[in-house]
Amino acid sequence: MANPIRICIIGGGIIGASIGFYLSEAGCSNITIIERTNIACGASGRAGGFLAKNWRSGAEGKFSESSFLAHAELAQRLKDEFSTDVMYRRLTTFNITINENNDEVNTNKHTSDKQSLPNWITADVHEKEMLGDEDTTAQVHPGLLTNALVKIIESRGGRVIIGGANGFLFETITTHTEKDEHHQTSPVRAIKLLIEDQEPIEADIFILAMGPWTYQAAPWFRDAIVFKENISHQLDVIGGVKAHSIVLKNNQPTEPYAFFLAYQSHDGNVLDPEIYLRPNGDIYACGFSEEHTQNLPDSGNSVSINESNCERLRQIVVQVASTLKDSNVEIKQACYLPQSSDGSPLIGRLHGLNNVYIAAGHSCWGILNSLATGAQLTQLILKGEMSPFLKQCDPTRFYRRGGHR
């Protein structure tokens, strides 16, 4: 049954797309996605798309497991119903320790046991550990998935507006006490989203899913005179962690493997890059994470690239597999992973407003946990149901802290 509720999602990454998709599954067709530049312009279009079923514990573990299983079901459904391939497949995942510039071949690495490495790995692997098999690890192309979900939302009546959101208009109520007839004006809900050089968007529900840029929405509340409580504390804890990645092409191996490296460089440092093989022949490598920051550029398309970091990643890939030395690095890129100050995402309704929600701060697990976020936030918005993990992610934990500063 169609649901007439008007929903506005600010942010066109994997989190916003997943939320919109599950709301559309529940019959919501009046969905507007506001994106500053283009869909999946940040980490959602530049991440590796690694998925793990059982790498977390407790309520978060159950949340991640449900999302892991949902990725498999959705990928198959996208193929069957929408003729869309998002490069989903199950993987074997290893942690391997390699010394730089050591050309000796480890004769024990190509054993016939379950944990043998592919023959094209030419580096001296000192240690190896299987982190997951095809029952517990997988991959997806996050950019393809994000765009596929948005296209489905549009096919069901939704729309995408390209523009920079910069504030809300709020509906307020006026109260007074009989004793002194002192009037107080308090906000209860947002009614319009303001967009640069465009007409405001009216909606019944607003969802902030701006990834590492979510902190930039804090002034929308902090600078509003009607607010006596500092709602902005629930937003200004979000920032970004920058990482680089490259994509190599040229008839690469396509076996379903992912590698997490303990790479001991010749200068004594231990690096931790990751290498994923994709089914289309691409090899994706990422690493060199930086410190948490709120000094972000205007958009995901404006993130600066450190050429030396990209070249270092290429050298590491070639060290792992010398047969790739002539491969072309066709993509050099950097992105910011969204992260909160306490390491857990913020998923839920903002305290102080009855119709503004947030879903941000998923760190490196944003692709994995996107589907569970969309499914469970939909249940919260439409039915008021809050799962155990969403209780942990309630943004009011920062509202309370802010109130005591």
C-alpha positions in Angstrom: 0.0 0.0 0.0 1.3 3.4 -0.9 2.4 5.7 1.9 1.8 9.4 1.2 4.5 10.6 3.7 6.9 13.1 2.2 10.6 12.2 2.9 13.7 14.3 2.2 17.1 12.6 2.5 20.1 14.9 2.5 23.0 13.0 1.1 23.3 10.8 -2.0 25.8 8.2 -0.7 25.2 4.5 0.1 23.5 5.3 3.5 21.0 7.7 2.0 20.4 5.4 -1.0 19.8 2.4 1.3 17.4 4.4 3.5 15.5 5.6 0.5 15.3 2.1 -1.0 13.9 0.5 2.1 11.4 3.3 2.6 10.3 2.8 -1.1 10.0 -0.9 -0.3 7.6 0.1 2.4 5.4 2.0 0.0 6.9 5.5 0.3 7.1 7.0 -3.2 7.4 10.7 -2.3 11.1 10.6 -1.6 13.5 13.4 -2.5 17.3 12.9 -2.3 19.3 16.1 -2.0 23.0 15.8 -3.2 25.5 18.6 -3.6 27.3 17.1 -6.6 26.5 13.6 -7.8 25.4 10.3 -6.4 28.1 8.3 -4.7 30.7 11.1 -5.1 32.4 10.3 -1.8 33.5 7.1 -0.1 30.4 5.4 -1.5 31.9 5.6 -5.0 35.6 5.1 -4.0 35.5 2.4 -1.3 36.6 -1.2 -1.8 33.2 -2.7 -0.9 34.5 -5.4 1.5 31.8 -7.2 3.5 32.3 -9.4 6.6 29.7 -11.4 8.3 31.2 -12.1 11.8 33.9 -9.5 12.4 31.9 -7.7 15.1 30.3 -8.9 18.3 27.2 -8.2 20.4 24.3 -6.1 19.1 26.6 -4.7 16.4 27.6 -8.2 15.3 23.9 -9.1 14.8 23.3 -5.9 13.0 26.3 -6.5 10.7 25.4 -10.1 10.1 21.9 -9.1 9.0 23.3 -6.6 6.6 25.8 -9.1 5.2 23.0 -11.5 4.4 20.9 -8.7 3.0 23.7 -7.8 0.5 23.6 -11.3 -0.9 19.8 -11.3 -1.3 19.7 -7.8 -2.7 22.5 -8.5 -5.3 20.6 -11.5 -6.6 17.3 -9.6 -6.7 19.0 -6.7 -8.6 20.1 -9.2 -11.2 16.8 -11.1 -11.4 14.4 -8.1 -11.3 16.4 -5.2 -12.5 19.1 -6.7 -14.8 21.7 -4.9 -12.7 25.1 -6.4 -11.7 26.8 -4.7 -8.7 29.8 -7.1 -8.8 28.7 -8.9 -5.7 30.5 -12.2 -4.9 31.8 -14.2 -1.9 35.5 -14.1 -1.1 38.3 -15.9 0.6 40.1 -13.4 2.8 43.7 -13.6 4.0 45.9 -11.6 6.3 49.5 -11.8 5.0 52.8 -10.5 6.3 55.3 -9.4 3.7 58.8 -7.9 3.9 59.6 -5.2 1.3 62.4 -5.9 -1.2 62.8 -9.5 -0.2 62.9 -11.6 -3.4 63.2 -15.0 -1.7 60.2 -17.2 -2.5 58.4 -18.8 0.5 58.1 -22.4 -0.6 55.5 -23.1 2.0 52.9 -20.6 0.7 51.6 -22.7 -2.1 50.6 -25.7 -0.2 47.5 -27.8 -1.2 45.7 -27.1 2.0 42.6 -25.0 2.5 44.7 -21.9 3.2 46.9 -21.9 0.2 47.5 -18.7 -1.7 47.0 -18.2 -5.4 50.1 -18.8 -7.5 50.4 -15.3 -8.8 51.3 -14.1 -5.3 55.1 -13.8 -5.8 56.1 -12.1 -2.6 57.8 -13.8 0.3 54.9 -14.3 2.6 56.2 -14.8 6.1 52.9 -15.4 7.8 49.4 -15.9 6.5 46.1 -16.3 8.2 42.7 -17.0 6.7 40.4 -14.3 8.0 37.3 -15.5 6.2 36.0 -17.9 3.6 33.1 -17.6 1.2 30.6 -18.2 4.0 31.8 -15.1 5.9 33.4 -12.6 3.6 32.2 -11.0 0.3 32.5 -7.9 -1.8 30.3 -5.5 -3.8 31.0 -2.5 -6.0 29.7 0.3 -3.8 29.3 2.9 -6.5 27.3 0.5 -8.7 25.1 -0.5 -5.7 24.4 3.1 -4.7 23.4 4.2 -8.2 21.3 1.1 -8.6 19.3 1.8 -5.4 18.8 5.5 -6.4 17.5 4.4 -9.9 15.0 2.1 -8.2 13.8 4.9 -5.9 13.4 7.2 -8.9 11.5 4.5 -10.8 9.0 4.3 -7.9 8.3 8.1 -7.9 11.3 9.5 -6.1 13.6 12.2 -7.3 17.2 13.5 -7.0 17.9 17.2 -6.7 21.4 18.4 -7.2 22.1 21.4 -4.9 23.7 22.5 -1.6 21.4 22.2 1.4 22.1 25.0 3.9 19.4 25.1 6.6 15.9 24.4 7.8 12.8 26.4 8.4 11.2 25.2 11.7 7.7 25.1 13.0 7.4 26.3 16.6 4.9 26.2 19.4 4.3 28.9 22.1 3.6 27.9 25.7 3.1 29.8 28.9 2.7 29.2 32.6 -0.4 30.3 34.4 1.7 31.6 37.3 3.6 34.3 35.5 2.2 34.1 32.0 5.8 33.8 30.7 5.7 32.9 27.1 8.2 30.4 25.6 8.7 29.5 22.0 10.0 26.0 21.3 10.7 24.2 18.0 9.0 20.9 17.4 9.6 20.0 13.8 11.4 21.0 10.6 9.1 22.0 7.8 11.4 23.0 4.9 14.9 22.3 3.8 16.7 25.4 2.4 18.8 24.8 -0.8 21.2 27.3 -2.4 19.6 29.1 -5.3 16.6 26.8 -5.4 13.1 26.6 -3.9 12.9 25.0 -0.4 11.9 21.4 -0.1 8.8 20.7 2.1 8.7 17.3 3.8 7.2 15.4 6.7 10.4 13.6 7.5 14.0 14.8 7.0 17.0 12.5 7.2 20.6 13.7 7.5 22.9 11.2 5.7 25.8 13.4 4.7 28.6 11.1 5.7 31.6 12.9 7.0 30.0 16.2 6.0 27.2 15.8 8.5 28.9 18.0 11.0 28.3 20.9 8.6 24.6 20.7 9.4 25.3 21.6 13.1 25.0 25.4 12.5 21.5 24.9 11.0 20.4 24.2 14.6 23.1 26.1 16.6 22.4 29.4 14.8 18.6 29.1 15.0 17.3 31.5 17.6 14.4 29.3 18.5 16.6 26.6 19.9 17.3 26.9 23.6 18.9 23.5 23.8 21.9 22.7 21.8 20.7 20.1 19.3 23.9 20.6 17.3 25.9 18.5 19.7 24.4 15.5 18.1 25.9 16.5 14.7 29.2 18.2 15.4 30.8 14.9 16.6 31.0 13.7 13.0 34.1 14.1 10.9 36.2 12.3 8.3 39.2 10.0 8.1 41.0 10.4 4.8 42.3 7.4 2.9 43.8 6.8 -0.6 43.1 4.1 -3.2 44.0 3.1 -6.7 42.5 0.8 -9.3 44.8 -1.2 -11.6 43.6 -2.6 -14.9 45.2 -4.8 -17.7 44.0 -8.4 -17.7 44.4 -8.9 -14.0 43.6 -12.1 -12.1 40.0 -12.2 -11.1 39.8 -15.0 -8.5 37.6 -14.1 -5.5 40.3 -13.0 -3.0 40.9 -10.1 -0.6 44.1 -9.4 1.2 44.8 -7.5 4.4 48.6 -6.8 4.6 51.1 -6.4 7.4 53.6 -4.8 5.0 57.0 -4.3 6.6 58.7 -1.6 4.6 62.5 -1.2 4.2 62.4 1.9 6.5 61.1 -0.2 9.4 57.5 0.9 9.3 54.6 -1.6 9.1 51.9 -0.5 6.7 48.4 -2.0 6.5 47.1 -1.6 3.0 44.3 -3.8 1.6 44.0 -5.4 -1.8 40.8 -6.6 -3.4 40.3 -8.4 -6.7 37.2 -7.6 -8.6 35.4 -9.9 -11.0 35.8 -7.5 -13.9 39.6 -7.7 -13.7 40.2 -4.6 -11.7 42.5 -4.7 -8.7 41.6 -2.2 -5.9 44.2 -1.2 -3.3 43.7 1.2 -0.5 45.5 2.5 2.6 47.4 5.4 4.2 44.6 6.6 6.6 45.0 10.0 8.2 43.7 11.6 11.4 40.1 12.4 12.1 39.3 15.9 10.8 36.4 18.3 10.1 38.5 20.3 7.7 36.8 18.8 4.6 36.6 20.2 1.0 33.2 21.2 -0.5 32.4 17.7 -1.8 33.7 14.2 -2.4 34.8 15.3 -5.8 37.1 17.9 -4.4 39.2 15.7 -2.1 42.9 16.3 -2.9 45.1 13.3 -4.0 48.6 12.7 -2.7 50.4 11.3 -5.7 53.2 9.7 -3.6 50.6 7.7 -1.6 49.1 6.4 -4.8 52.5 5.5 -6.2 53.3 3.8 -2.9 50.2 1.7 -3.2 51.2 0.7 -6.7 54.6 -0.4 -5.5 53.1 -2.5 -2.7 50.7 -4.2 -5.2 53.7 -5.0 -7.5 55.7 -6.3 -4.5 52.9 -8.7 -3.7 52.5 -9.8 -7.3 55.4 -9.0 -9.6 53.4 -10.1 -12.6 51.4 -6.9 -12.2 54.4 -4.5 -12.7 53.1 -3.5 -16.2 49.5 -3.0 -15.1 47.9 0.4 -15.7 46.8 2.5 -12.7 43.7 4.0 -14.2 42.2 5.5 -11.1 43.9 7.5 -8.3 41.6 8.8 -5.7 41.0 9.7 -2.0 37.9 9.9 0.1 36.9 10.6 3.7 35.3 7.8 5.8 32.7 9.2 8.2 33.5 8.7 11.8 32.0 9.9 15.1 34.0 10.9 18.2 33.2 7.7 20.0 33.6 5.4 17.0 30.0 4.3 16.8 27.5 5.6 14.1 24.6 7.9 14.9 21.4 6.4 13.7 18.0 7.7 14.9 15.9 10.7 15.6 17.6 14.0 16.8 16.5 14.8 20.3 14.5 18.0 20.3 12.8 17.5 17.0 10.1 15.0 16.1 10.8 14.6 12.4 14.6 15.0 11.8 16.7 11.8 11.7 20.4 11.1 11.2 22.4 8.2 9.9 26.1 8.9 9.7 29.5 8.0 11.2 29.7 4.4 10.0 33.5 4.5 9.5 35.0 1.8 7.3 31.9 -0.4 7.8 29.5 1.9 6.0 29.2 -0.3 2.9 28.6 -3.4 4.9 26.1 -1.9 7.3 24.3 0.3 4.8 21.4 -2.1 4.2 20.7 -2.9 7.8 20.8 0.9 8.5 18.2 1.5 5.8 16.0 -1.4 6.9 16.1 -0.6 10.6 15.8 3.2 10.3 12.7 2.6 8.1 11.2 0.5 10.9 12.0 3.3 13.4 10.5 6.1 11.2 7.3 4.3 10.1 6.6 2.0 13.1 8.6 3.5 16.0 10.5 0.2 16.4 14.1 0.5 17.6 16.5 -2.4 17.4 19.1 -3.1 20.1 21.9 -1.7 17.9 20.0 1.4 17.1 19.6 2.0 20.8 23.4 2.0 21.1 23.5 4.4 18.1 20.9 6.8 19.5 22.2 10.4 18.8 20.8 11.6 22.1 24.0 10.2 23.8 25.7 13.3 22.5 22.8 15.6 23.3 23.1 14.7 26.9 26.9 15.2 26.9 26.5 18.6 25.2 24.0 19.7 27.8 26.6 19.4 30.6 29.4 21.4 28.9 
